Amino acid sequence: MKKNGYKKLQFDFSEDAVERLDDLVKKTDSASRAEVVRSSLKLYEYAIEMLNSGYTLNFEKDGNTVTVVPL
């Protein structure tokens, strides 16, 4: 089924992964699981582009920095 430039995909997820996905739907106030997956894909794509350009990925809180190792 293809409509308005979209293509339907089907994935199998473990029960744990579905729970995590549903938790992200709530935490991000997303409209659907699909919206979370699309947003995650955009973020992952951006992170990979930046890492491939020589940047590092860091999280900072209260003066503490955690550097994320590329996947």
N, C-alpha and C positions, 0 to 999 in steps of 0.2 A: 504494500500500500504506500503510495507516494503522493503527497499533496503539498502544495505551496513550498516546494524545495526541501521537504523533509523526507526522510527515509526511515521506515520502521525497522528497529533492531530489537533482538531479543537476547537477553543474557541470563545465565544461571548464576545465582548468588547463594552463598551459604546463609543459614539463618542468622548467624552473627553479623554478616555483612549487611543483610537487609535491616537488622536492628540499628546498625551504625548509620546506614543511609537514612532511615526514618528519623533517627536522632538529629542528623544534620538538617533534615527538612524542618524540624521544629526549631532548632537553634538559629537557623538562618531565615526563618519565616518565609521559606520558599513555597511556591504553589504546588510543587510535585517533586517526586524523586528524579524525574527527567531534568528538571531545572537544576537540581543539585549536581547531577552528572555533567550537564553542560557547563555549569560554572566551574566545576572541578577540572574539567578538561581545559578550559581557558587558563586557569591558574597554573596548572601543570605545564602547559605549553609555554607560558610566559617564563616560568621558573627554569625550564630546560634551556630556553633561548638565552636567558641571562647567564646561566651557569656555563653554557657553551661559549659565551662571549668573555669569559674570564672573571665574572662576578662571583661573590660568595653569597650564600643565603644565611642571614643572621636574624635571630630574635633577641630583643633586648627588653629587660624589665628590671627596674630598680638598680640600674648600674651593672647588672649581670648580662652577659652576652652568650648566647648559644649559637654555634655555627653548625649548620646542617650539612651533612656530607651528601654530595650528589648521589642520586639513585642510579 
